[in-house]
Structures are given as C-alpha cells and as structure tokens.
Amino acid sequence: MSHILIIGCGKLGAPLGVKLAQDGHQITGVKRTLLEQDTPEIDWIAVDITLPEQIGFLPTTVDAIIVILTPASRSPEGYQSIYQHGLERVLERYADAASKPWLLFVSATSVYGQQTGEWVDENSETSPSQYNGKSLLTAERRVLAFQPDSIIVRFSGIYGAARSRVIDKLRAPQIIQKYPPVYSNRIHQTDCIEVLYFLINEKLRQRPLDSIYLATDHDCAEKFEVMTWLANKAGLIVPTPSTAEESAPRNKRCSNHRLVQRGYQFRYRSYRQGYSAMLESSDRDAN
Ligand SMILES: NC(=O)c1ccc[n+]([C@@H]2O[C@H](COP(=O)([O-])OP(=O)(O)OC[C@H]3O[C@@H](n4cnc5c(N)ncnc54)[C@H](OP(=O)(O)O)[C@@H]3O)[C@@H](O)[C@H]2O)c1
C-alpha cells in the first residue's frame, strides 16, 4: 500500500482521499484550515505551502503527491503564489528523497490559447495568452522536470454538486453569441474525482501512462445551445442570441480521446445528463 500526500484536499481531494484510504492506502491531506467535519479516513495536516516555515510539517517520505490547489485570488499574484512559489517549496522538500515521489498535478485547459473553435488534444500547441494558463503551464513543466514519471491532468470547466455559477447566471437576462458559435467544454465534479482515482490506480498498478491527460466530457457543445437548454430545464431566463464579427473569439474544442482510449468511462457523458442529475439533487435537497 502507498503513502499518498494530497496537497489541496478540498472538494475534489477529500472524496478522492477517502476512496484511496478505503482501498488501504495511507492518505495525508494538506490544507491551510482544518475543520471539525473533516473526514476521519484522512490524516489531516494544516500547512500553507506558501509559508517556508510550515513546509517542515509535511511528511518526510511519501510515495506520491497529488496536487489539487486553487489560488487564493484570481490574479497573477494569486497564481504565482501557489503554482510557482508554493509548488517550488514542496518540490524542494522532496528533492533529495531516497526515492523521489511521482506527482499528479491538476491543471486546466486554460493552458491552450486557441480561440477559433479548433479541436485541441494533448499534442496541441500550448500558447496561453492569459496569466492563469501561463502560470499553470510553467507549473506543469516544473513538475515533469522534477519527476518525469508524473502525470498532468487538464480539466475543462468543472460543474456539479455545489458549483452553481452557470445556473446562477441564468437568473438574470443574458445575451450570448450564437454566431459565430462559441464552444464550451465541461466536466462534472464526480467525473473529476473518478478520473483522478482511475489514473492513480493505473499508475499504482504500473500500467503505462502518458504524461498528460485532457479531462473533459464527450459533448463539447455551443455555449448558446448549453445555456438555452439549461434555462429551459431549470425554468430560468432563456438567453438572447447575438451575432458577432466572423473574427470574434470562439474558444477551442477539447478532445477526451486519449483518456477514453486509456479506458476511462464517463459517468456524465454530456452536460444534459450532468445538469439533469444536479438539478434533481437540488430539488430533492429543497424538499
Ligand atoms: N473550477 C473549474 O472550472 C476548474 C477548471 C479546470 C481546472 N480546475 C482545477 O481543478 C481543481 C479544483 O479543485 P477543488 O474543486 O478541489 O478546489 P477546492 O475545493 O478549492 O480545494 C483546493 C484546496 O486547496 C487548499 N489550498 C489552497 N491554497 C493552499 C495553500 N496555500 N496551502 C495549502 N493548501 C491550500 C484549500 O484549502 P484551504 O483553503 O483550507 O487552504 C482547498 O482544500 C483546482 O486545481 C483547479 O485549479 C478548476
């Protein structure tokens, strides 16, 4: 059995840690603030990885490190603080370990700068124009340079459970570009946890893996179509279509081909299934 350190043990990390602990692994979960309701299957430690004086509280030897961090602020400083400075301190801690741990680093599809609706996969060019994509790409490269035997998982937009940002938007009138179409890429939170669990298990069983996996559902759809369907389904305000110039940004379309070829089966293949389940469970909670 392995000793697995989860740095950033929140909405994805905590349920992932419980599943791995139930398989018999020793799980150490790291976050800044511990709570009374934290699950007992995980050995919790309070460490802020951006503070050098706290890094010494991390265990001295581990087999694997899963990094699932969210920046404190959506700003260049917020990203730099954890994905460059914080990550570097963690890597320094394990640089001289007798057996260097492998990492699984959670990244995002913001590492792609494509904006003309083209399909992207793990072999596509990564030239992000925004600070968030640049910071994540630098972190990905740093992780792979530290331990080439590591895995990068690039999630598209996460929804599900308590993540209601998209639904909340539809409580007010929205104007959404219908032509030329803007694409949106999503993955349900349950699939995020299951993808990480799947890849970690493949790795622990020493099955051959690629370095990078793009994790997004099967249904890269037009944003106007998704928002219209969701508004109708949830009884919210149906968006108004707009038309833009032919050269307007259209986002990219993300392919999950590599992950699916590797054997992962999505619980929620499309936003229709994922949001239907999410709306049904919030109806149940309200009753
Ligand atoms: N949201 C999206 O649509 C989207 C899309 C693509 C990729 N992603 C990525 O997917 C992941 C989402 O994870 P999640 O939902 O589990 O996020 P989450 O619930 O916000 O968990 C992040 C964890 O990191 C901990 N943390 C933050 N700063 C820390 C620090 N300096 N030192 C130690 N721990 C720290 C937080 O706990 P404390 O606050 O107690 O420290 C929390 O437990 C993130 O890696 C995100 O970048 C998200």
The ligand as a Gaussian input file, in Angstrom:
#p B3LYP/6-31G(d) Opt

LIG

0 1
 N      -13.257000      25.338000     -11.392000
 C      -13.004000      24.965000     -12.632000
 O      -13.854000      25.077000     -13.525000
 C      -11.659000      24.353000     -12.949000
 C      -11.339000      24.096000     -14.272000
 C      -10.143000      23.459000     -14.554000
 C       -9.278000      23.092000     -13.520000
 N       -9.599000      23.399000     -12.235000
 C       -8.692000      22.952000     -11.176000
 O       -9.370000      21.916000     -10.520000
 C       -9.057000      21.919000      -9.133000
 C      -10.333000      22.108000      -8.349000
 O      -10.112000      21.612000      -7.080000
 P      -11.194000      21.681000      -5.923000
 O      -12.531000      21.863000      -6.508000
 O      -10.942000      20.520000      -5.029000
 O      -10.775000      23.050000      -5.222000
 P      -11.038000      23.480000      -3.713000
 O      -12.238000      22.829000      -3.147000
 O      -10.944000      24.984000      -3.721000
 O       -9.762000      22.872000      -2.976000
 C       -8.498000      23.466000      -3.041000
 C       -7.785000      23.098000      -1.774000
 O       -6.503000      23.737000      -1.758000
 C       -6.248000      24.178000      -0.424000
 N       -5.272000      25.250000      -0.514000
 C       -5.391000      26.427000      -1.189000
 N       -4.285000      27.167000      -1.013000
 C       -3.441000      26.438000      -0.231000
 C       -2.150000      26.675000       0.299000
 N       -1.507000      27.812000       0.058000
 N       -1.576000      25.718000       1.059000
 C       -2.218000      24.546000       1.311000
 N       -3.451000      24.266000       0.844000
 C       -4.064000      25.216000       0.077000
 C       -7.625000      24.620000       0.067000
 O       -7.821000      24.560000       1.466000
 P       -7.633000      25.842000       2.425000
 O       -8.414000      26.944000       1.799000
 O       -8.096000      25.402000       3.790000
 O       -6.176000      26.045000       2.374000
 C       -8.509000      23.526000      -0.509000
 O       -8.557000      22.416000       0.347000
 C       -8.049000      23.033000      -8.920000
 O       -6.754000      22.518000      -9.026000
 C       -8.356000      23.967000     -10.099000
 O       -7.240000      24.751000     -10.457000
 C      -10.775000      24.005000     -11.921000

